[in-house]
Amino acid sequence: MILLRKLFMLSVHRVEQIKQFLKTLKIESCDYELFDEALTHPSYNFESNKEDADYERLEFLGDSVLRLAVSNYLYDKYRSYNEGKLTKIRSYLVSDDFLHSIAVEIKLNDIINIGSHEEKDGGRNKESILACAMEAVFGAIYKSLGFDFACKFIYGIYDKKNIQIEEILYSYNSKEILQQYTQSKNKDLPEYKLLSESGKAHNKTYEISVNYEGKELGRGMAKTKKEAEKLAAYQAIKVLNLKYEAEKNE
């Protein structure tokens, strides 16, 4: 009876939307209300003056489910890797960038409820929003079908992705690798310059270049300055062909 009462809160169209979405993911669950919650951005309820739940609580839960599932996945898959390597790889695999790519692939952006103002601001395709919604979906899968099913679902996603582990490690260590190279040459440090920042205060994007001996070696664009610097350095170590140094660091 509780589930039936919940279903009456959703339109027939919305139920059908969620049903088809779950079908494409090969998920058999009738808790459409829970998945609707996972697929609702706070701006939608705010503009509609609704007190319904949005994805934030399920995002909190899904984040923990994801991290544990990925930790177990890496522990079993890469038995020769030490804790440091596993931590770096996990950091990338649970990042907003990676989760955003998964969300786009499963077309989560087509089904998420979002407020009209956020919609006009490009919110339906924002990395931060889709990453949070993806975590919320993981949380809904866990609550609806249990941890074992959630792990199986997450493992299936990661198995299908063409994950380049060594590239992840090079990228993670890029600033350190570049600095070691420049200091070995003449003790100088790479110089990072903020080229531009765009977006609202809560959702900025930064573009940063890295320069050495007056020459630009790479650029990076990300939601934080630290991540943008890391991406710029990664471009630089590729330009300088420093993969050997990267391997020595590991």
C-alpha positions as CSV (number, residue, x, y, z in Angstrom):
1,M,0.0,0.0,0.0
2,I,2.8,2.4,0.8
3,L,4.4,1.9,-2.6
4,L,1.0,2.4,-4.3
5,R,0.5,5.6,-2.5
6,K,3.9,6.8,-3.6
7,L,3.2,6.0,-7.2
8,F,0.1,8.2,-7.2
9,M,2.5,11.1,-6.6
10,L,4.2,10.6,-9.9
11,S,2.5,11.2,-13.3
12,V,1.9,8.3,-15.6
13,H,4.4,9.9,-18.0
14,R,7.1,10.2,-15.3
15,V,6.6,6.6,-14.2
16,E,7.0,5.4,-17.8
17,Q,10.1,7.6,-18.2
18,I,11.7,6.0,-15.2
19,K,10.6,2.5,-16.2
20,Q,12.2,2.8,-19.6
21,F,15.4,4.3,-18.1
22,L,15.7,1.4,-15.7
23,K,15.0,-1.0,-18.5
24,T,18.0,0.3,-20.5
25,L,20.1,-0.3,-17.5
26,K,18.7,-3.8,-17.0
27,I,17.4,-2.9,-13.6
28,E,14.2,-4.5,-12.4
29,S,12.7,-2.3,-9.6
30,C,9.3,-1.0,-9.0
31,D,10.4,1.7,-6.6
32,Y,9.9,4.4,-9.2
33,E,9.5,7.1,-6.5
34,L,13.0,6.4,-5.1
35,F,14.6,6.6,-8.6
36,D,12.6,9.8,-9.2
37,E,14.2,11.2,-6.1
38,A,17.6,10.3,-7.4
39,L,16.8,12.0,-10.7
40,T,15.6,15.3,-9.3
41,H,17.8,18.3,-8.8
42,P,17.0,20.6,-5.9
43,S,16.2,23.5,-8.3
44,Y,13.2,21.6,-9.6
45,N,11.4,21.3,-6.3
46,F,12.4,24.8,-5.3
47,E,10.8,26.3,-8.4
48,S,7.8,24.1,-8.1
49,N,7.3,25.0,-4.4
50,K,7.4,21.3,-3.6
51,E,8.6,19.7,-0.4
52,D,9.5,16.5,-2.2
53,A,13.0,15.0,-1.7
54,D,15.7,15.7,-4.2
55,Y,18.9,13.7,-5.0
56,E,21.1,15.1,-2.2
57,R,20.4,12.4,0.4
58,L,20.8,9.6,-2.1
59,E,23.9,11.2,-3.4
60,F,25.4,11.1,0.1
61,L,24.6,7.4,0.3
62,G,25.6,6.6,-3.2
63,D,29.0,8.2,-2.7
64,S,29.8,5.7,0.0
65,V,28.4,2.7,-1.9
66,L,30.5,3.7,-5.0
67,R,33.7,4.2,-3.0
68,L,33.4,0.8,-1.3
69,A,32.5,-1.0,-4.5
70,V,35.3,0.6,-6.5
71,S,37.8,-0.1,-3.7
72,N,36.8,-3.8,-3.8
73,Y,36.9,-3.8,-7.6
74,L,40.4,-2.5,-7.7
75,Y,41.6,-4.7,-4.8
76,D,40.6,-7.8,-6.6
77,K,41.5,-6.7,-10.2
78,Y,45.0,-5.2,-9.5
79,R,46.5,-7.6,-7.0
80,S,50.1,-6.5,-7.5
81,Y,49.4,-2.8,-6.9
82,N,50.2,-1.2,-3.6
83,E,47.9,1.0,-1.5
84,G,49.3,4.2,-3.0
85,K,48.5,3.2,-6.6
86,L,45.1,1.9,-5.7
87,T,44.2,5.1,-4.0
88,K,45.3,7.2,-7.0
89,I,43.3,5.1,-9.4
90,R,40.2,5.1,-7.2
91,S,40.5,8.9,-6.9
92,Y,40.0,9.2,-10.7
93,L,37.3,6.5,-11.0
94,V,35.1,8.2,-8.4
95,S,35.8,11.7,-9.7
96,D,33.2,14.1,-11.1
97,D,34.8,13.9,-14.5
98,F,34.5,10.1,-14.7
99,L,31.0,10.0,-13.2
100,H,29.9,12.7,-15.7
101,S,31.1,10.5,-18.6
102,I,29.1,7.5,-17.2
103,A,26.0,9.7,-16.8
104,V,26.2,11.0,-20.4
105,E,26.6,7.4,-21.7
106,I,23.4,6.2,-20.0
107,K,21.6,9.4,-21.0
108,L,20.9,10.4,-17.4
109,N,20.8,14.1,-18.6
110,D,17.7,13.3,-20.7
111,I,15.7,12.2,-17.7
112,I,16.8,14.4,-14.8
113,N,14.2,16.8,-13.3
114,I,15.8,20.3,-13.2
115,G,14.5,23.8,-12.6
116,S,13.9,26.1,-15.6
117,H,16.6,28.7,-14.5
118,E,19.2,25.9,-14.0
119,E,18.1,24.5,-17.4
120,K,18.8,27.8,-19.1
121,D,22.2,27.9,-17.4
122,G,23.1,24.6,-19.0
123,G,22.5,22.6,-15.8
124,R,21.3,19.5,-17.6
125,N,24.8,18.9,-18.9
126,K,26.9,20.3,-16.0
127,E,29.5,18.0,-14.8
128,S,28.8,18.6,-11.1
129,I,25.1,18.0,-11.4
130,L,25.3,14.8,-13.5
131,A,28.0,13.4,-11.2
132,C,25.9,14.0,-8.2
133,A,22.8,12.5,-9.9
134,M,24.9,9.5,-10.9
135,E,25.9,8.9,-7.3
136,A,22.3,9.3,-6.3
137,V,21.3,6.6,-8.8
138,F,23.9,4.3,-7.2
139,G,22.3,5.1,-3.8
140,A,18.8,4.3,-5.2
141,I,20.0,1.0,-6.6
142,Y,21.5,0.0,-3.3
143,K,18.4,0.9,-1.3
144,S,16.1,-0.8,-3.8
145,L,18.1,-3.9,-4.7
146,G,20.9,-4.3,-2.1
147,F,24.6,-3.9,-2.0
148,D,25.5,-7.1,-4.0
149,F,23.4,-5.9,-6.9
150,A,24.8,-2.4,-6.7
151,C,28.3,-3.8,-6.8
152,K,27.5,-6.0,-9.8
153,F,26.0,-3.0,-11.6
154,I,29.0,-0.8,-10.9
155,Y,31.5,-3.5,-11.8
156,G,29.6,-3.9,-15.1
157,I,30.0,-0.2,-15.9
158,Y,33.7,-0.2,-15.1
159,D,34.4,-3.4,-17.1
160,K,32.9,-1.8,-20.2
161,K,35.0,1.4,-19.9
162,N,38.3,1.4,-21.6
163,I,40.2,2.4,-18.5
164,Q,43.9,3.2,-19.1
165,I,45.4,2.6,-15.7
166,E,48.9,3.9,-16.6
167,E,47.4,7.0,-18.1
168,I,45.6,7.6,-14.8
169,L,48.8,7.3,-12.8
170,Y,50.7,9.6,-15.2
171,S,48.0,12.2,-14.9
172,Y,47.8,11.9,-11.1
173,N,51.6,12.4,-10.7
174,S,52.0,14.9,-13.5
175,K,52.9,18.0,-11.5
176,E,55.5,16.1,-9.5
177,I,56.9,14.5,-12.7
178,L,57.2,17.8,-14.5
179,Q,58.8,19.5,-11.5
180,Q,61.4,16.7,-11.1
181,Y,62.3,17.1,-14.8
182,T,62.7,20.9,-14.7
183,Q,64.7,20.8,-11.5
184,S,67.0,18.2,-13.0
185,K,67.7,20.7,-15.9
186,N,68.3,24.0,-14.2
187,K,66.6,24.0,-10.8
188,D,63.8,26.1,-12.1
189,L,60.1,25.4,-11.3
190,P,57.3,25.2,-13.8
191,E,55.1,28.3,-13.8
192,Y,51.3,28.0,-13.7
193,K,49.2,30.8,-15.0
194,L,45.5,31.3,-14.7
195,L,44.2,32.1,-18.2
196,S,40.5,32.4,-17.5
197,E,37.7,31.5,-15.2
198,S,34.0,31.3,-16.1
199,G,30.7,30.3,-14.6
200,K,28.9,31.3,-11.4
201,A,30.7,31.4,-8.0
202,H,29.4,27.9,-7.0
203,N,30.3,26.3,-10.4
204,K,33.4,27.9,-11.9
205,T,35.6,26.5,-14.5
206,Y,39.3,27.4,-14.6
207,E,41.8,27.3,-17.5
208,I,45.4,27.2,-16.5
209,S,48.6,27.0,-18.5
210,V,52.0,25.7,-17.5
211,N,55.2,27.4,-18.7
212,Y,58.9,26.6,-18.6
213,E,61.7,28.7,-19.8
214,G,59.2,31.1,-21.3
215,K,57.4,28.5,-23.3
216,E,53.9,27.2,-22.8
217,L,53.9,23.4,-22.5
218,G,50.3,22.6,-21.8
219,R,46.9,23.8,-20.7
220,G,44.2,22.3,-18.5
221,M,40.6,23.2,-17.8
222,A,38.7,21.9,-14.7
223,K,36.4,22.8,-11.9
224,T,39.2,23.5,-9.5
225,K,42.6,25.3,-10.0
226,K,44.4,22.3,-8.6
227,E,42.8,19.9,-11.1
228,A,43.4,22.3,-14.0
229,E,47.1,22.6,-13.0
230,K,47.4,18.8,-12.9
231,L,45.8,18.5,-16.4
232,A,48.1,21.2,-17.8
233,A,51.1,19.4,-16.3
234,Y,49.9,16.2,-17.9
235,Q,49.8,17.8,-21.3
236,A,53.4,19.1,-20.6
237,I,54.8,15.7,-19.7
238,K,53.3,14.2,-22.9
239,V,54.9,17.1,-25.0
240,L,58.2,16.4,-23.3
241,N,57.8,12.6,-23.6
242,L,58.4,12.0,-19.9
243,K,56.5,8.7,-19.5
244,Y,59.7,7.0,-18.6
245,E,60.1,9.3,-15.6
246,A,56.4,8.6,-14.7
247,E,57.1,4.9,-14.7
248,K,60.2,5.3,-12.5
249,N,58.0,7.2,-10.0
250,E,55.7,4.2,-9.7
